[in-house]
Amino acid sequence: MPELFAARCENYHDGSLKELIDNYFCSEKDRLASASKILLKPNLLSATPPERAVTTHPDFVRAVISSIREFTSAEILLGDSPGANFGKYEKVLEVTGVGRAAEENGVKIVRVEAFEPVQKDGFLYSSLADEVDLIINLPKIKTHSLTGLTLAVKNMFGLVPGNTKVGFHRSYPSDKVLGAKIFQYFSILGHKTMNIMDGIIAHEGDGPSRGTPVELGITAACSDAVGLDIAVTRMLGFRDGFCLTSLEALNQGYDPSWLDVPKANVPVLKVPMSKRLFVPDFLKKFVAEQVYVKPVILNEPCIKCMLCKKSCPVDAITIVDSYPFINKNKCIECYCCHEVCESDAVGLNRSWLHKRMVKS
């Protein structure tokens, strides 16, 4: 039976963080000692500073590196693929501070796209995952406009190279189906993971990138990523299936009865605008056209980087008068453009019925 570790941490230099990481690694010391190559997999979604809480905090990464050296002599790598931002990987590493955290501690930074892609069970991922013995998965606790939350299972999506992630949104536009497919993809690599979650400063609202930071002061670890996700979901006060990757695991028979989840006493997270209205399945077809939250380009802050256009899985974004423009009739509300924009130039336009039914 896996063991769940959880702790309150006031900041990233709190001794409770080191204690939790050390205790967790001690519980898995045999796996760590037998590994010859280990990948650290943080969340590096975009080139945003750590105080925005969009990415795994560099001091969290430092704490993990410091501790792991005591348990293994393995070669330590660090890598991720930041969605449509993968072409600006060096900038992402610099702005997030994670690049410096790795370099200062002798950790080799690798690019997910530098390794040949692998096709397995209908899913494509970087062969980097096959070249390492263990993946130390370091997700950030964040709300997510499609999957409800993005936690340990979802963080492994970063080993899907480059714009291949966009294909998931094109093929699976429904939020529940997308969550299910991400869980199915995770199941290929999940046995390799050890998971430590950064919730000291989390992200709430229109996550995973356009929300706001919130001080939660928690961290948790477990080698069962699904169990960890469900435990953290409960700590946040949500039902088990609010995180849609967990919902698929539960639908496939995952039994969370072993979990003994401590009370976290954390602030109630603001959920994404897209998740503030529940519509029963049998009513969706009648209200879908009247209740929506569509992304819209805000020209004034737009820097014309075109990341939004590159990320759109259905080519709903064109260029009008040198600015990107979103065709709301083609938009499938996947929020990829909203997720990757680094200049806060993608807003969310709510329909009149959504405004009447959902209070801001």
C-alpha positions in Angstrom: 0.0 0.0 0.0 1.5 3.4 -0.9 2.0 6.0 1.8 0.7 9.5 1.7 2.8 12.3 3.1 1.4 15.8 3.7 2.6 18.9 5.6 1.9 22.5 6.3 4.6 24.8 5.0 4.6 28.6 5.6 7.1 29.2 2.8 9.6 27.4 0.6 12.4 27.6 3.2 10.2 26.1 6.0 11.9 23.1 7.6 8.6 21.2 7.2 9.2 21.0 3.4 12.6 19.4 3.7 11.3 17.0 6.4 8.4 15.9 4.1 10.7 15.4 1.1 13.3 13.5 3.2 10.6 11.2 4.8 9.1 10.5 1.4 12.4 9.7 -0.2 13.3 7.5 2.7 10.2 5.5 2.2 11.3 4.9 -1.4 15.0 4.7 -0.8 15.4 1.3 -2.5 13.8 2.6 -5.8 16.0 5.7 -5.6 19.2 3.7 -4.9 18.6 1.3 -7.8 18.1 4.1 -10.3 20.9 5.2 -12.7 19.0 8.0 -14.4 16.2 10.1 -12.9 14.1 12.9 -14.5 12.7 15.8 -12.5 9.5 16.9 -14.2 8.3 20.3 -12.9 5.3 22.3 -14.3 6.9 24.8 -16.8 3.8 25.9 -18.6 5.0 29.3 -19.6 7.5 32.1 -19.1 6.0 33.5 -16.0 7.8 34.5 -12.8 7.4 32.2 -9.8 5.3 34.7 -7.8 2.5 34.2 -10.4 2.2 30.5 -9.3 1.8 29.3 -12.8 4.9 27.0 -12.6 6.6 24.9 -10.0 8.5 27.2 -7.7 12.3 27.2 -8.2 12.9 26.9 -4.5 10.7 23.8 -4.4 12.9 22.3 -7.1 16.0 23.2 -5.2 14.6 21.5 -2.1 13.9 18.3 -4.0 17.4 18.3 -5.6 19.1 18.9 -2.3 17.2 16.0 -0.7 17.5 13.5 -3.5 21.3 13.7 -3.5 21.2 12.0 -0.1 19.4 9.0 -1.5 20.9 8.3 -4.9 24.0 8.6 -7.0 21.9 8.6 -10.2 22.3 11.1 -13.0 19.6 13.8 -12.5 17.9 15.4 -15.5 15.2 18.1 -15.6 12.8 18.6 -18.4 9.4 19.6 -19.6 7.6 20.7 -22.8 5.7 24.0 -22.2 2.9 23.5 -24.8 2.9 26.1 -27.5 5.8 27.7 -25.6 8.1 24.8 -26.3 10.0 26.9 -28.9 10.9 29.4 -26.2 12.1 26.8 -23.7 15.2 28.8 -22.7 13.1 31.8 -21.9 10.7 29.7 -19.9 13.6 28.2 -17.9 15.0 31.7 -17.3 11.9 33.6 -16.3 10.5 30.8 -14.0 13.9 30.5 -12.2 13.9 26.8 -12.6 16.8 26.8 -15.1 19.0 28.5 -12.6 17.9 26.1 -9.8 18.9 23.2 -11.9 22.2 24.6 -13.1 23.3 25.7 -9.7 22.8 22.2 -8.4 24.5 20.3 -11.2 21.3 19.0 -12.8 21.3 18.6 -16.6 18.5 20.4 -18.4 17.0 18.4 -21.3 14.5 19.3 -24.0 11.6 16.9 -24.3 11.5 17.4 -28.1 15.2 16.4 -28.4 14.2 12.7 -27.9 12.5 10.6 -30.5 8.7 10.3 -30.1 7.3 7.0 -29.0 3.8 5.7 -30.0 2.2 3.3 -27.5 -1.4 2.3 -27.0 -2.5 5.1 -29.4 -0.6 7.8 -27.5 2.6 9.7 -28.5 5.1 10.8 -25.9 8.8 11.6 -25.7 11.2 8.7 -25.5 12.9 10.6 -22.7 10.4 8.9 -20.4 11.7 5.5 -21.5 15.4 6.5 -21.0 15.0 7.2 -17.3 14.4 4.8 -14.5 12.3 7.2 -12.4 10.3 10.3 -13.0 10.1 12.7 -10.0 6.9 14.4 -10.8 6.7 18.0 -9.4 3.2 19.4 -10.1 1.8 22.8 -9.0 -1.6 22.8 -7.4 -3.7 24.8 -9.9 -7.3 25.1 -11.0 -7.9 24.3 -14.6 -10.6 25.6 -17.0 -11.2 22.2 -18.5 -10.1 19.5 -16.1 -11.1 21.3 -12.9 -7.7 20.9 -11.3 -4.3 20.2 -12.8 -2.3 18.0 -10.4 0.1 15.0 -10.5 -1.6 13.0 -13.3 -2.1 16.0 -15.5 1.5 17.2 -15.0 2.8 14.2 -16.9 1.1 15.6 -20.0 4.3 17.7 -20.3 6.1 14.6 -21.7 3.9 14.8 -24.8 6.2 16.7 -27.2 5.5 20.2 -28.7 2.2 20.9 -30.3 1.1 17.3 -30.1 -0.8 18.4 -27.0 -2.9 20.6 -29.3 -4.0 17.4 -31.0 -5.6 16.1 -27.8 -7.8 19.2 -27.7 -8.7 18.8 -31.4 -9.6 15.1 -31.0 -11.2 15.3 -27.5 -13.0 18.7 -27.2 -15.2 17.6 -24.4 -13.7 18.3 -20.9 -14.6 14.9 -19.5 -13.3 13.0 -22.6 -10.1 15.1 -22.5 -9.7 14.2 -18.8 -10.3 10.6 -19.5 -7.7 10.5 -22.3 -5.1 12.3 -20.3 -5.6 9.7 -17.5 -5.3 6.9 -20.1 -2.0 8.4 -21.4 -0.7 8.8 -17.8 -1.4 5.1 -17.2 1.4 4.2 -19.7 4.1 6.0 -17.6 2.5 6.2 -14.1 4.4 3.2 -12.7 7.6 5.2 -13.1 6.5 8.3 -11.1 7.2 9.5 -7.6 5.1 12.6 -7.0 5.7 15.7 -4.8 3.1 18.5 -5.1 3.8 22.2 -4.7 0.9 23.9 -3.0 2.8 26.4 -0.8 1.7 29.1 -3.3 -1.1 27.7 -5.5 -3.1 29.1 -8.4 -6.8 29.7 -8.4 -9.5 31.1 -10.6 -9.1 30.8 -14.4 -6.2 28.4 -14.3 -3.9 27.0 -15.3 -2.3 30.4 -16.1 -4.8 33.3 -16.1 -5.9 33.0 -12.5 -4.3 34.4 -9.4 -1.8 33.1 -6.8 -3.1 32.0 -3.4 -1.2 31.1 -0.3 -2.2 27.5 0.6 0.8 26.5 2.6 0.6 22.8 1.9 2.7 20.1 0.2 2.0 16.4 -0.3 3.8 13.4 -1.7 2.9 9.9 -2.8 4.0 7.3 -5.3 0.4 6.7 -6.3 -0.3 9.8 -8.4 -4.1 9.2 -8.6 -4.3 8.7 -4.8 -2.3 11.9 -4.3 -4.6 13.8 -6.6 -7.7 12.6 -4.8 -6.2 13.4 -1.4 -5.2 16.9 -2.4 -8.7 17.4 -4.0 -10.3 16.5 -0.7 -7.8 18.8 1.2 -9.0 21.6 -1.0 -12.7 20.8 -0.2 -13.8 19.4 -3.6 -15.5 16.2 -4.4 -13.2 13.3 -5.6 -14.3 13.6 -9.2 -13.9 17.4 -9.5 -10.5 16.7 -11.1 -11.5 15.0 -14.3 -8.4 12.8 -14.6 -9.3 11.4 -11.2 -12.9 11.0 -12.3 -11.8 8.7 -15.1 -9.6 6.7 -12.7 -12.6 6.3 -10.4 -14.8 5.3 -13.4 -12.2 2.6 -14.2 -12.5 1.2 -10.7 -9.8 3.0 -8.7 -10.5 2.4 -5.0 -9.5 5.5 -2.8 -10.7 3.8 0.5 -7.0 3.5 1.7 -6.6 7.2 1.8 -6.3 8.9 5.2 -6.5 12.5 4.3 -5.5 15.1 7.0 -7.6 18.3 7.4 -5.8 21.1 5.6 -7.7 24.1 6.8 -6.9 26.0 3.6 -8.7 28.8 1.9 -11.5 27.8 -0.5 -10.1 28.0 -4.0 -11.9 30.1 -6.6 -12.9 27.8 -9.4 -12.5 28.7 -13.1 -15.4 30.7 -14.7 -16.0 27.7 -17.0 -16.7 25.4 -14.0 -19.1 27.7 -12.1 -22.2 26.4 -13.8 -23.4 22.8 -13.7 -25.7 21.8 -16.5 -27.1 18.2 -16.5 -26.1 16.2 -19.6 -29.8 15.9 -20.7 -30.1 19.7 -20.8 -26.8 20.6 -22.4 -28.0 20.4 -26.0 -30.7 22.9 -25.2 -28.5 25.5 -23.5 -25.1 25.0 -25.0 -25.5 27.7 -27.5 -26.7 30.2 -24.9 -24.4 29.4 -22.0 -20.7 29.8 -22.9 -17.4 31.4 -21.9 -15.5 32.2 -25.1 -11.9 33.5 -25.3 -11.4 36.9 -26.9 -8.2 38.8 -27.9 -7.5 42.1 -26.1 -5.6 44.1 -28.6 -4.1 46.6 -26.2 -1.9 44.2 -24.2 -1.3 41.9 -27.2 2.3 41.6 -28.2 1.5 39.7 -31.4 3.6 36.7 -30.5 0.9 34.5 -32.1 1.3 31.8 -29.4 -2.5 31.8 -29.3 -2.8 31.0 -33.0 -0.2 28.3 -32.8 -2.0 26.6 -29.9 -5.5 26.6 -31.4 -6.5 23.0 -32.3 -9.3 24.0 -34.6 -7.7 26.9 -36.5 -10.3 29.3 -35.0 -7.8 32.1 -34.8 -6.9 34.3 -37.8 -5.0 37.5 -38.3 -7.1 40.7 -38.7 -5.4 44.1 -39.0 -2.2 42.4 -37.8 -3.8 41.1 -34.5 -5.1 37.6 -33.8 -8.9 37.3 -34.0 -11.0 34.4 -32.6 -13.9 33.1 -34.6 -16.4 32.3 -31.8 -18.4 30.0 -34.1 -15.3 27.8 -34.6 -14.1 28.0 -31.1 -14.5 24.8 -29.1 -13.8 26.5 -25.7 -10.6 24.5 -25.0 -8.9 27.6 -23.7 -5.5 26.7 -25.1 -5.0 30.3 -26.3 -6.0 31.5 -22.8 -3.6 29.1 -21.3 -0.5 29.9 -23.3 -0.8 33.7 -23.6 2.0 35.4 -21.7 0.8 39.0 -22.0 -2.7 38.7 -20.5 -4.1 39.5 -23.9 -6.7 36.7 -24.0 -9.8 37.5 -22.0 -13.0 35.5 -21.4 -16.3 36.7 -22.9 -19.3 35.4 -21.1 -22.7 35.0 -22.7 -25.7 36.9 -21.3 -27.2 33.7 -20.0 -23.9 32.7 -18.3 -23.8 36.1 -16.6 -27.4 35.7 -15.4 -26.8 32.2 -14.1 -23.3 32.5 -12.7 -22.3 35.4 -10.4 -18.7 36.6 -10.8 
